[in-house]
Amino acid sequence: MQQYLDAWTNAWKSALNAAQQTGGAAQQAPIAGLTGNWWPPAANGAPQSPFGAANPFGAANPFGAANPFGVANPFEGFKLPTASIEPTRLQHLQAEYSRDALDLLRQATDATPKAPELKDRRFSSEAWKATPGYAFTAAWYLLNARYLHELVDAIDTDPKTRERIRFAVQQWTAAASPSNFLALNPDAQHALLESHGESLRQGVMNLLGDMTRGKISQTDESRFVVGRNLATTEGSVVFENELFQLIQYKPRTPTVRERPLLIVPPCINKYYILDLQPENSLVAYALDQGQQVFLVSWRNGDASIAHKSWDDYVEEGVLTAIETTRSISGREQINTLGFCVGGTLLATALAVAAARGEHPASSMTLLTAMLDFSDTGVLDVFVDEAHVQMREQTIGGKNGATPGLMRGVEFANTFSFLRPNDLVWNYVVDNYLKGRTPAPFDLLFWNSDSTSLPGPMYAWYLRNTYLENKLREPGALTVCGEEVDLSRIDVPTFIYGSREDHIVPWRTAYASVPLLSGPLKFVLGASGHIAGVINPASKNKRSFWSIEADAKHLPEEADDWFAEAGEKPGSWWPTWAEWLDQYGGKKVKPRAQAGSAEFPEIEPAPGRYVQQRD
């Protein structure tokens, strides 16, 4: 590795000397000095860089029309978004980069080079600092990665194009880290020597196994069994059809509220994120508060339901679950809760019911759910007309084509690459370079246990929500034969958003407020999409924001609401439980047996559907 460092520093030493020889002129014009002296002259004696006219150290805009390859524009004829960087801003960034690069080169060429400070956990071990070659390789990488991200911040273009460029740069810089390569990772090399090659053999076996599965292992999946050490809250499956099973949980208190609570989880994941372990189960918590709890367990899609549509998920899914829960409980109205896309489905279903003159819900809870898709966070980088048309044509059954499935593994991989260092390359290094088996982690097991969806349903969802944002417009969509108007939902509604959610930005969660007509309460929790929701009261962690008094009319803008809200320590769960309790009706003795004569128990919870895996 020392030979590698020597070769690297010698290659740059002449450039450093040339830059220093320019004296005061170089100090006054560091960019010009780099352009004129770091690279050999062209045949005509003019300064030249290997980047041509689009030299990243020169004044030319690297996003402009100059073609560094000297050939015809390969994208001519295509309608591409424009992106540029204001010249003064670009020159400022170039000057900063040049200064930092020269400082790093000076450190590397010292007689006794001192390892640079590496403020990145990928390079936190002593092995990276002990040998200058590793340390300066990491430092050079961090400098260039930082500069690329600063260039993205400086781009003058529309927000969607900027976020797409940012996402691409994030993926490239994460992949290019020297920690991801055996030849440049001292920790992996140490493991190789210590194990006499066993770590490499095991790493190759891990890689081959993951290639077969189609995804990177994030946890030791052999340590978990749904129904044995996950999703263990006692209950019974009391109904099933092609799309879902309905679970009725066993009451835990001497008396229960007469109106049951129906939970509609997201259909792109298994439901047991809401019943992961006894100590962090929202299902168990609701039971302990005296609620009767029913829950939809979505089926993992296969070829037999590949033709199902959004209408089917509303009619045969949510509305059927509501009617079955009402029938078993004997109540005219029930309380309802939707999480993520489950909330979108639930609101659509209640709007359809309202259009039919039916009002089956006493209340609605929306947890990190979107009804207004104006700002869809980082997921927006994946959605445009071309992508939606591709899905419609390949799996959506468009123009009479055979419908297909949106595979759960695609969802899992997509969500992992939203955090590439934490959920992708971290496991590449540990699993493949070091030959380790990932530690057992229940949340990551659930994260990898995704659900496939029917193509027509998924394509409809993409086009009408993420792409065209029609759900918020009264009458713009017809679902189950009814025009959808969310303002017809006039039930009391509890809306929850997570402040650091990158999938459902909290302001997007708040954007549901002006669309609904009933009394509203909004609560903002700390942390992200999952950790913010699954924040059990017993652990007294994090915090949340709310307005103390229930306002008849919340502010229309999220930031105005936040200005009025106060922060409170701990979990938001007790606040929700207190709110829900007022719509549960009187207290009654729980029934001794699950189901009813019409809907007898089929099998114990968690049921078969949740155990179906790709």
N, C-alpha and C positions, 0 to 999 in steps of 0.2 A: 504493500500500500504506500510505503514511503517513496518507492520508485514512481508510483502514479502521481504523488504530490510533486516530486521533483520535476517530472515532465510537464506537469500543469503550470507550475510557477515559472519554469524557464521559458515556456511558450509565451507567457505574458510579460516577462521581464523587459524584453525589448520595447514592447508597447508602453510599459510604464516609464521607461527611460526616455522614450521619444516624447511622451506627453510632458514629462518634467522639463525637457530641453526647450520646450516652447516658451518657458519662462512666464513673464507677465502676460504675454498674449494669451497663453493657455489659461491663465487665471481669469482673464477678462472674458474669454470665449471658450469655455471648456468643451462645448459641443463641437465647435469648429476644430479645436485641437484634436479631438478624437477622430473626427472625420478625415482630417488631413494627414494624421501621423500614425494612427493605429494600423492602417492598412497600406500595402505597397501601391505605388502610383500606377496609373494606366499607361498604355503605350504612348499616349500623347503627353505624359508627364503630369496630368491632372490628378488630384487626389481621388481615390476610388475606394469603395467599400464592397465587401462581398454581397451586400444586400442591394446593390445597384441604386437606382434613383430613390427607392423607398427606404433608404437607410434609416433604421430605427434611432440612430444617434444624430441624424441630420434634421434639418428644418422641415423637410418634406413630410406631409401627413401620411402615415403608413396605411391609413384607411382611404386615401384619395385615389385618384385615377391612375397614378403611376404604377406600371406593371413591373415588378422586380424580375420577372422571368423573360421579359423582352419578346413575348409572343402575343398573339391575338387573345383578346379577352374570352376565356372559355365560357363565361356566363352571358355573353352578348345575346340579346334576344329574350333573356329571362327578366321578369320583373323582380328585382331584388330591393330590399330596404336599404336606404342610404344611412351611412354612419360616418361621422368625422370627429376630429378632435380640434378644438380651437388652437391655432398655432402657438399662441403665447403659453397656453396651458401645457401643450405638448413639450415646448422647449423647457419649461420649468421642470416637468417630470424627467426629461432627459438629463438636465443638469444635475438633479438630485441623484438619479441613477448613476451617472458618471462619477460623481463625488463618492458615493458609497462603494462603487466597484473599485475605484482607485484605492480607497482606504483598505478594502479587503485584500487587494493585491499587495499593498505595502506590508500588511500584517503577515501575509503568506511568504513574502520574500525576506523577512527579517532573518538574521543569522540564527536566532533561536525563536522560531515563530510560536506565539502564544495562541492557544485554541480560542477562536471567537466564541462569544456567548450565543448559545442556541436556545431561543425561547420558543420551543416547540416540543411537545411531549413525545413526538416520534423520535427525537434525538436526545432524550433526557438521560439515557444511561451513561455511565462513566466510559463505556467503550467508545462512544462517539467523540469524547473529549480527549481520551488518552493518546490517540494518534492524530497528528495534525492533518494527515491526508483525509481522514473521514470527516473531521471537524470542518475543514474548509470546503469539502464537497457539499456538506449539508448547508453551510452558510451561503455558498454560491447559489445553491438551489433556492433557499429561502429569499435571497435578494431578488432573483429573477421572478419567482412566483409573486412576490409582493408587487413588483413593478408591473407585471401583467394585470394584476387586479386593480392597481391604480389607473392603468390605461383604460380598463373597462369603466371605472367610475367617471372618467373624463369624457367618455364618448357622448357626442351630441346626436341623439337619435330618439325614436319613439320608445316608450318604456318597455314594450314587449320585446323589441329587438335587443335592447340593452340587456334585459334579463336572460335572453337566449344566449347572447355572447358571454354573459357572466357565467351561466351554467356550463357552457362549453369550456371556458377557461378554467373553471373550478374542477371539471372532470379531468382536463389535461394536466393541470398542475398537481392534482392529487395522485394521478397515475405515474407522473414523472419523478416522484420523490425517490431519492437514492435509497431510502429505507426499504423500498419495494424490490430491490435487486440483490441477489445473493452476493454478487461481486463487490457491492458497495455497502453492505450492512454488516458491521462488526459483530452485532449480537447474534445474527444468524450464522456467521462464520464460527463464532465461539461454540454455539450449540453443535455445529457440524463436527468440530474437533473433539469436543467433550464426549459426544455420543459415538465417536468412531464411525461416523457416516449414517448412523441409524436415523437421525433427524431428517436427513435428506430422503432416505427411503420412505419413511413414514409420511413425509410431506408430499411425495409423489403419489402415494396411495390415497392420501386425503384429496389431492387434486383430481385423481381419476374418479374417486367416488362422487365428488361434487359435479364433475362433468356429466356423469350419468344422471344425477338428480336435476341438473340444470340450474343450480344456484349454489352460492357459497354458504357453507355451514357456519352459523353464528352461535350455536349452542349444541351441547351434547343431547341430541333428541332422544337417545335411548333411555334417558333418566325420567322422561315424562310420559304419562298415559292419561288421556282425557277420561275423567270419571273415576280415576284412582287417586291421583295427586293433583289434578286440575279439575275445575268444574265439579266440585264434590257436594255442593248444596243439595239437600234432599228434595226430591220432587218427582213428578210423573209426567210422561208424555200423554196428553189427553186428546190430541187431534193431530192428523197429518194428511198432507196432500202432496202433489208433485213438487211444490215449492218450499214447504216448510213443515216443521213439527212445532206444536204448541206445548210448552212446558208449564205445568202448574206446580208451584213450589209449596212445600209443606209449611203451614203457619208455625211460627215460633213463640207466639204470645197467647195468653189466655183469651184475649179478645182481639178482634181485628176490625178494621174499617170495612164497612159493608160494600163500598165501591172498590173493586180491585184495580191494581195498576198493571197495565200492559206495556211491556218494554219491547221496542222494535230496534234491534241493533243494526249496524251496517251489514249489508249483504255481501260486501267484498272481503269480509273477515269472519272468523268464527265468533260466536256470541260470547265465549267464555272470558274475554277480556273484562267483562262485567262480573265474572265469578271465578277469578283466577285462583286465589287462595282464600281460605276463610277470613284471614285478617285484612284483606283488601277487597273484599267482594261487595259491590254495590247492591247486588241482589240480596245477600245476607243482611246488609245494613237495613234495607227497606223492610225486610221481614222482621227484624228486631224492633223496628219502629211501629209495628202493628199493621203493616200493609199486607194485603193479599197480592201475591206477585205472579203474573203470567209472563212468559217470554217467548218470542219468536226465535226458533233455531232454523236459519236458512239452510237449504240443501246446497251441497257443493255441486255445481252444474255439471251435467254430462250430456252425451248426445241425445238422450231421451227428452231433454227440456231445452235443447239448443234453439228452438223456434220461439221461446217465450219472449214476450215484449214487456215494456214498461207498464202498459195497461194490465197485463197479467199479474205483475208484481203488486200492483195497487189493488186490483179486484180479488184475485185468488190468494194474494198474500195478506196485505195489511187489513183490508176490509173484512176478509174472511176471519182473520185472527180476532178482530174487534167483535164481530158477531158471535163467534164461538165463546169468547170470554164473557160477553153479556149473557149468553144462554146458560153457561155453566154457573155463573154467579147469581143469575136471576135479577140482575140490575139493569135498569133502562140505560144508565150512563156509566162509563168507566173513566178512570184516569189513564192518560197515555204518556209515553216517553219515547222519543226517538233520538238516537245517537248517530252523528255524522250523516251519511247518506240515508240511514234509517229515519232520521228526522225529516229529510227531504221527501221520502216516501210517505211518512206519516202525515205531513202537512198536505201533500197532494191528495191523499186518501180522504182526509177530513174535509177538504175543499170539494171533492167529488160528492161526498155524503151531503154536505150543505146544499149543493146544487140540486140534489134529489129531495131536499126538504127534510133530511135526517140529521140528527144532532146526537151522535152516540157518545161523545166525549164530554166529561165534566171539566177536564183540564188537559193541558198539553205542556210537556216539558221538552225543550230542544237543547241537546248537548252538542256543542261544536258542530252545528248543522248550518247549511247554506240554503237560503231561499232566494236571495239576491246574489247572482254570480258575477257582479261587476268586478270584484277583486278576488281572484281565486288563488292568490299566493303563488308559490313556486311552481305549482302544477300547471300554471298557465303557459309555461314554456313548451309544453308538449301538445297543446291544442291549437289547431288552426284548420281552415277549410280543407286543406289537402289531407291532413291527418284524419279528420272525421270522414271524409269521402273514402279514404283507404279502408277504414274500419267498416264503413257501411258496405263496401263492395266485397271485402274479404270475409267478414263474419256476420254482417248485419242483414244478409238476405236481400240486398237491394237488387232491383230489376229481376227478381225471380231466382237469384242465386241461392244455393243451399246455405242456410244459416250455420254459423259455427260458434265457437266458444271463445270468450276472452279468458285466457288461462290465468289462474291465480298466481302462478309463478311469475308472470309478467308484472302483476301488481307488486308482488314482493320485491322483485329486482328493481322496479322503478322507485319504490319508496326507499330502498337501501341507497340508491345512487343520489338521493336528495342529500344524504350525509355521507359522502364517499369515504372520507378518512375514518369515520367511526364505524360504519356498517359494511364497508367493502374492503379497503386496503389494510385495515387493521387485522382482518381475518386472513387475508392473503399472506401477510407476513407471519402471523402466528401459526396458521394451519399448514401452509405450504413451505415457507422458508425455514421455519423452526420445527416443523413436524409435530405440533401440539394438537391435542384434542380440545376444542373450545369448552369452557366451563359451562355447567348447567345453569340456565337462566330462564325462568318460566316466561317472562315477558317476550324474550327473543324467540322462544319456542312458539308462542302464539303468533308472533310477527311473521314467522315463516309458514304458518298453517293457514294460508290464504284460501279463498273460495273462487272458483271459476264461475263466470256469469254467462248467460245466453247472449249471443252476439247482437240480436235485434234490440234487446233491452239496453245493453251497454251503449250501442250506437245512438239510440234515441236519447239517452241520458247525456251523452257527450254533446250532441248537436243542440238540444233544446235548453240545456242549462249552461254548460261551460262555454260553448261557442256563441249561441244566440241569446242566452239569458232571457228566455221567454216566460219562465215560471212566474216572475214577479209582475208580469203585465196581465191585468184582468182580461180574460177572454182570448188571450193569444194562443192558448193550448187547449186542445180537446183530449181528455183522458177518460176512458171508460164511457164514452158517449156524452160526456158532460164538459161544458166550458169551465176551465179552472179559474177561480177568482179567490185568491188567498184572503182577501178582505172579508169574505163570508165566514171565516173562522173567527168567531167572537167569544171563544172560551178563554178563561184565565190562562195565561201562558208564562212559564218560567223559562227564560233564555239564558244559557250559559256559554261563555266564550273563554278561551285560554289565551293569556296575554302573549305568550311566545309561540303560539301555534303557527306553523309554516304551511299547514294544509288547509285549515279554515282560519284565516286571519281574524282576530277578534273583532275588528271593525266590520268585517263581513258578517260575522255572527250577529252583531248588533243591527246590521242593515235589515234584519227581519222585522224590527220594531215598527216601522211605518207601514208594513205590508199587512199587519194583523189588526183586528178590531177590538179584541177583548182587553181586559185589564192585564198589564204586562209587568213583569219583574225581570230585570237583567242583572246578572252576577258575572263578574270577571275574575277568573282564577289565575294564579301564578302558574308558570311552567308551560308545557307544550300540549300537543293534541291528545296524547294519552295520559302522561303523567299529571296533567292538570285535572283531568276528569277523575282518574283513579287516585284520589287523595283522601284516604280513609280518616275519619274523624279521630279514631283512637290514637293515631300517630302524631297528631297536632303539628303537622308540618306545613310549610309554605304560608300563603296568605291569600286573601281574596278582597275584592272591592265591591261595594254595593251602596245603594242609597237606602238609608235607614227606613224611612217611611215609604210605603207603597204609593207611588205617584200614579194618579189617574192617567196622566199623559207623560211619558218619558220624553226627554229631548230627542229631536229628530236626528241629530248628529252625534256620533259616538264620542267625539272629543268633548262635546258639551256635557254629555253624561259623566265622563271621567272627571271633569273639573268639579262636579258636584259630589262624586262618590267618595267614600271614606274607606281606607284600608283596614282590614281586620286580620289578626293572626289566625293560623290554623286552617282547617278544611271548610269548604262551602257546603258540605253535605248536611250538617244540622240546619242551616238556613233553608235549604231545599226541603228537608223533611218537615220543618215547621210550616213552610208554605203549602206543601202537598196535603198535610193533615187536615187543613180547613176544607178541602174538597172531597174528603173520603167518606162523608156521611157519618152516621152513628156507628158506635162500636157494637159488634155482635160476636157471638161465639163462633169460632171457626167450625167448618164442617169436618166430620170425622174422616171422610174419604174424598180423594181427589176425583175430579170429573163429575159426570152425571149419568143418568140412565141413557141419554142420547149420546154422550161422549165419555165412555168408560176408559179407564187407564189402559194404555197400549203397552207401555214398557217403562221402566224406571228412568229418571233423568240420569245422564244428559241426553240419552236417546242415540239412535243410530246415525242420524244425519250429520251431527257434529263430528263424528269419528271418521267420516269419509274424507280421504286425503288424495291429492293428486299423485 
